[in-house]
Structures are given as structure tokens and as C-alpha cells.
Amino acid sequence: MKPDWDPEQYLRFTDERLRPAVDLAARIAHPGPRQVVDLGCGTGNGMPILAARFPGAEVAGVDGSAAMLAKARARGFTTEQADIAAWAPATPVDVIFSNAALHWLPGHPALFPKLLGLLAPGGVLAVQMPAMHRQPVRALQDQVARSGPWAAKLAGVTSAPPILEPPEYYDLLAGIAAGLDIWVTEYLHVLRGEDPVVQWAKGTSLRPYLAALDPAEQQRFLAAYTHALRPHYPPQPDGAVLLPFRRLFIVARK
């Protein structure tokens, strides 16, 4: 069973997680979509942005987590619980929007052309994914998992797989998309609190490791990860901790 998401932990950094969704929605050029789908919508915090961006559209969210979808429905949006890797609409849609979700899925060489094919003519696929697998916040998770007393229990457990490089996504889509825009943005998140980068990771990339451990092991694992992480994200003189966060954006038009 896949570990379910903890909406409250995820939403601890709502503003920081929402900013890329705002930036992505602003770059969707469609004259008047009727159906907009937020694929991997999570708690639905991106759907009000889509509704404001496209006031005439029906905005719906798709996610695999019942706990996250409960938050999305509370915002007043239609939702569907489904495996986003296998999801397909009953009829082609005008916009597929996905903010920080598709990096959890393998098989991007097949997935991205498939998603483009689910669009109506002139439709837009808009995707944002973290590009962080080489950064300490992500790389140290695997190192700690393989080196502690929990190594046997965590054998084979990983977080989101590395995404492709930007030119590889270009090669996947350039020949089948009517228009293609790809860019990378590095945000500098200013975080506060005790070990805030660990708290950030607990809401996302640490989930698979923690779900495989019992409560006592979770605490020991978190202590080891925190110790390994601290030198890479030291506090500033005012106590803030800076988390550089690189994200890949793709907007493809059918």
C-alpha cells in the first residue's frame, strides 16, 4: 500500500508550494477552455487559481489520496479519486494542469505524449515538477536510508524518481506539439522554525521512508537525516533558513 499524504504537514508551507502553480497558470495560453483538469491536485490549493484564470471553465481535480481530496472538495470543486498514472478523461479536455505531481511517476517517455493525446485540439498540457534529486534535501534521504540500522527495512524504498533533463522533454514533445515552452526556475524559499527543511521534506519526499518504519524508527531516522542535513542549510543571522528549490516547467499545446 502506498503511504497516504498528510494534508496538514503538506500545507505547512502553502505559500511556497503555491507560487509555482501561480507562475505556471499564468503561462497557459488558451482562448476559452471549457474543461480544466488539475491532475494530482492534492489539497486543491491550485484549483482556485485555475478558476480565476479561466472563469468560464469547469475545473476538476484528480488525485490518488482520499485525505488530500477531502480538502479539495471542501473548496467547492469536483474531484475524482484515481491513479494519476492511468487516468484518462471520458472525453478530451482543454487543459491538463499538473503542479508538483508527475515527478512521482516513472515512464515519462510514454506518459507525456499520452497526456498530450488526451487533449482536445488546441488544448494545453501545463506541468511543473521539482528538479531536486541531486540536492542535499533529496540526496541525503537515500544516503541515510542505506546507512542506518533501518537499512534492511528500507531496502528498495525510494522517493520520487529523478526526472529527465529539459532537452529530453523537448525531444519527447517537440515533434508532436503545436507549441512548446520549457523553462527552469530556482526559487529561494525563506523558511523559519526548527529544522524547517526537514519539516518541508516530511510533507513530501520523506513520506515513503517514514511510512516503512515504526514510530521509534521514524524518530531515529529523522534525527539522523536532520544531523546530515543541517550543514547544508545553515540558519542566516536572522534565524531564517534558505532552501534553494529548482523546478522544471513545461507548457505544450496540441
C-alpha positions in Angstrom: 0.0 0.0 0.0 1.3 3.5 -0.9 1.7 5.9 2.0 -1.2 8.4 2.0 -0.4 12.1 2.2 -0.8 14.2 5.4 -2.6 17.3 4.3 -1.7 19.3 7.4 2.0 18.6 7.0 1.9 19.4 3.3 0.1 22.7 3.9 2.7 24.0 6.4 4.4 25.7 3.5 1.3 26.6 1.5 2.6 29.9 0.1 5.9 28.4 -1.1 4.3 25.4 -2.7 1.6 27.5 -4.3 3.9 30.1 -6.0 5.0 27.7 -8.9 1.3 26.9 -9.5 0.6 30.7 -9.9 3.5 31.0 -12.3 2.5 28.0 -14.3 -1.2 29.0 -14.7 -0.1 32.5 -15.9 1.7 30.9 -18.9 -1.3 28.9 -20.1 -2.5 30.5 -23.4 -5.9 29.2 -24.2 -8.7 31.4 -25.6 -11.5 29.8 -23.6 -11.2 26.3 -22.1 -14.4 24.6 -21.1 -12.8 21.7 -19.1 -9.7 22.2 -17.0 -8.3 19.2 -15.0 -5.8 19.6 -12.2 -4.0 16.2 -12.4 -2.5 15.4 -9.0 -4.5 18.2 -7.4 -3.6 17.2 -3.8 -5.5 19.5 -1.4 -6.8 21.6 -4.3 -4.9 24.7 -3.5 -4.2 25.2 -7.2 -7.8 25.0 -8.3 -8.9 28.4 -7.2 -6.0 29.8 -9.3 -7.3 27.9 -12.3 -10.9 29.0 -11.7 -9.7 32.6 -11.5 -7.5 32.3 -14.6 -10.4 30.6 -16.6 -13.7 31.9 -15.2 -15.8 30.2 -17.8 -14.3 26.7 -17.3 -15.3 23.7 -15.3 -12.3 23.0 -13.1 -12.0 19.5 -11.6 -9.3 17.8 -9.6 -7.9 14.2 -9.8 -5.7 12.7 -7.2 -5.0 9.3 -5.6 -5.2 10.4 -2.0 -8.6 10.4 -0.3 -7.3 12.6 2.5 -6.0 15.2 0.1 -9.2 15.2 -2.0 -11.3 15.8 1.1 -9.5 19.2 1.4 -10.0 19.8 -2.3 -13.8 19.1 -2.1 -14.1 21.4 0.8 -13.0 24.2 -1.5 -16.1 23.5 -3.6 -14.5 21.7 -6.6 -15.4 18.5 -8.3 -12.9 15.8 -7.6 -12.1 12.2 -8.8 -10.0 9.7 -6.9 -7.9 7.9 -9.4 -4.3 6.7 -10.1 -3.0 9.7 -12.0 -0.6 7.4 -14.0 -3.6 5.6 -15.5 -6.2 8.4 -15.6 -7.9 9.3 -18.8 -11.0 11.6 -19.2 -14.2 10.3 -20.7 -13.8 13.0 -23.5 -10.8 15.1 -24.5 -10.3 18.1 -22.2 -8.9 21.6 -22.9 -6.3 22.0 -20.2 -4.4 19.4 -18.2 -2.6 21.2 -15.4 -0.2 19.4 -13.0 1.7 21.1 -10.3 4.3 19.0 -8.4 2.8 15.7 -9.1 4.1 13.9 -12.2 7.6 13.6 -10.8 6.3 10.8 -8.6 5.5 8.7 -11.7 8.0 6.7 -13.8 7.9 6.2 -17.5 7.9 9.9 -18.6 8.8 9.0 -22.3 5.4 7.3 -22.6 3.5 9.4 -20.1 4.0 12.9 -21.6 3.0 12.0 -25.2 0.0 10.2 -23.7 -1.2 13.2 -21.7 -0.8 15.5 -24.8 -3.0 13.0 -26.6 -5.8 13.4 -24.0 -6.3 17.0 -25.0 -8.9 18.4 -27.4 -7.4 20.2 -30.4 -5.7 23.4 -29.3 -5.6 22.1 -25.7 -2.7 22.8 -23.4 -0.7 20.5 -21.1 0.9 22.5 -18.3 3.3 20.8 -15.9 5.6 21.8 -13.1 7.9 19.3 -11.4 10.7 19.7 -8.8 14.1 19.1 -10.2 15.8 18.4 -6.8 17.1 14.8 -6.9 20.8 15.9 -6.8 20.3 18.4 -4.0 21.0 17.6 -0.3 17.4 17.7 0.8 16.7 14.8 -1.5 20.1 13.0 -2.0 20.7 12.6 1.7 17.4 10.8 2.2 18.7 7.8 0.2 22.1 8.0 1.9 20.6 7.9 5.4 18.2 5.2 4.4 21.1 2.9 3.2 23.5 3.6 6.1 21.5 3.2 9.3 20.1 0.2 11.3 16.9 0.5 9.3 18.8 -0.2 6.0 17.3 -3.7 5.6 13.8 -2.5 6.2 14.3 0.4 3.7 16.0 -1.7 1.0 14.2 -0.9 -2.2 12.3 2.1 -0.7 12.9 5.3 -2.6 11.2 8.7 -3.0 10.2 10.3 -6.3 12.5 9.1 -9.2 14.8 11.6 -11.0 13.0 13.4 -13.7 14.5 13.8 -17.2 16.7 16.8 -18.3 14.9 19.7 -20.1 16.3 18.8 -23.5 14.9 15.2 -23.1 11.4 16.6 -22.6 11.9 18.8 -25.6 12.7 15.8 -27.7 9.7 13.9 -26.4 7.2 16.7 -27.3 8.6 18.9 -30.0 7.6 16.6 -32.8 4.0 16.2 -31.6 3.2 19.5 -30.0 1.9 22.5 -32.0 3.7 24.8 -29.5 6.2 24.1 -26.7 7.7 26.2 -23.9 10.1 24.7 -21.4 11.9 26.6 -18.6 13.6 26.2 -15.2 13.1 28.5 -12.2 15.0 28.2 -9.0 13.1 29.7 -6.1 14.8 30.7 -2.9 12.4 29.8 -0.1 12.8 31.6 3.2 11.8 29.1 5.9 11.6 29.6 9.6 11.2 27.3 12.7 13.2 24.4 14.0 14.9 22.5 11.2 12.3 23.8 8.6 13.9 21.9 5.7 13.2 18.6 7.5 9.6 19.8 8.0 9.3 20.6 4.4 10.6 17.2 3.3 8.3 15.4 5.8 5.3 16.7 3.8 6.6 15.3 0.5 9.8 13.4 -0.3 10.4 11.8 3.1 6.9 10.1 3.1 7.9 6.7 1.6 10.8 6.2 4.1 8.8 7.1 7.1 5.8 5.0 6.1 8.1 1.9 6.1 9.3 2.4 9.7 7.6 2.0 13.0 7.3 5.2 15.2 10.5 4.6 17.1 12.5 4.0 14.0 10.9 7.1 12.4 12.3 9.3 15.2 15.8 7.8 14.9 15.7 8.1 11.1 14.6 11.8 11.3 17.3 12.5 13.8 20.0 11.1 11.5 18.6 12.9 8.5 18.4 16.2 10.4 22.0 15.8 11.5 23.2 15.1 8.0 21.1 18.0 6.5 21.9 20.8 8.9 25.4 21.7 7.5 23.8 22.2 4.0 21.1 24.5 5.2 22.5 26.7 8.0 20.4 29.4 9.5 21.0 33.0 8.4 21.9 35.7 11.1 18.2 36.4 11.5 17.4 32.8 12.0 15.8 32.1 8.6 16.9 29.1 6.6 17.2 29.4 2.9 16.0 26.5 0.7 17.0 26.9 -3.0 14.4 24.9 -4.9 14.7 24.2 -8.7 11.6 23.5 -10.7 11.0 22.5 -14.3 8.1 23.9 -16.2 6.6 22.6 -19.4 3.7 24.1 -21.4 2.8 22.1 -24.6 -0.1 23.0 -27.0 -1.8 20.3 -29.0 
